Amino acid sequence: MNGEGKVVCVTGASGYIASWIVKLLLLRGYTVRATVRDPKDQKKTDHLLALEGSKERLKLLKANLLDEGSFEHAINGCDAVFHTASPVTLTPTNPQAELIEPAVKGTINILKACAKVSSVKRVIVTSSMATVLFPRSPLKPNDSIDENSFSDPSFCEDKKLWYILSKTLAEDAAWQFAKANKIDLITMNPGLVIGPILQPTLNFSVDVIADFINGKNLFNRRYHRFVDVRDVALAHVKALETPSANGRYIIDGPIMTTNDIEKILREIIPDLCIDDKSEDIDMISMTYKVSVEKVKSLGIEFTPTETSLRDTVLSLKEKCLV
């Protein structure tokens, strides 16, 4: 129990990755202050209250990304903060209001609260591979990606990649603020996250697998990369527990083709047939190389994608979501 006697805050705690972070923290003995927009919304909180250790060491608190100061009561007295809350939609009507403002302003609001509170030793922000994969000149098939790769905001804006832009601007703003205010900041940059869900509803990344089960290859991609939610959550916690941890951490899986995915899913759903358009119509070819050496140095051993896919499907079936 590494977390005994330590108090940490997790923002956006009802989310997919955040729920797993809360689960691991409680199992490791931490006291967790979890912020949600509405603590009375049972759909968002019941799964957290059901976690082992929640009765003794979990406190739900109300906070909103856009209300400056609304996180101070949750963060005050904490040793560390995990900031996971950020909106996800690929089709916003108003990108500025729906994505960019909550992502950027929300991150700065959290960091401002952390800067005011002397107890906070480290802040871990959930960023994304979105902030890595979209440089000014698009990636070529054999390009190598590591923690020094950054997406270009003007490229994202030109191409109307609003979600990617929101994550990129939020991470940029976080690094600038942390530098100016001497905050020990770490960002986690996961790819498309799959694996069992704790919350009762579908989230964006697991929805991609639900689409496969329903016979759709939503992105019309030939290649995919997935990373397991349990690995992502553990990497967050290890980033807190490893004194030498610093900077950004890429967390992404190996390449899989649509056929590979169909083969694995067929073992569980025999009559499955996926629409394979067999073209990678993304602006980036998924065959670039990704270095995950840095996150492995935290002691993360990656769950095989086959296991993640199987566990995702079983979890969706158990929750009657497919």
PyMOL commands that set and color helices and strands:
alter all, ss='L'
color gray80, all
select helices_A, chain A and resi 16-27+42-49+54-57+72-75+95-116+129-131+153-158+162-180+204-213+229-241+258-268+293-296+305-318
alter helices_A, ss='H'
color red, helices_A
select strands_A, chain A and resi 7-11+31-36+58-62+80-83+122-126+144-145+185-190+192-194+223-228+247-251+255-257+289-290
alter strands_A, ss='S'
color yellow, strands_A
deselect
rebuild
show_as cartoon
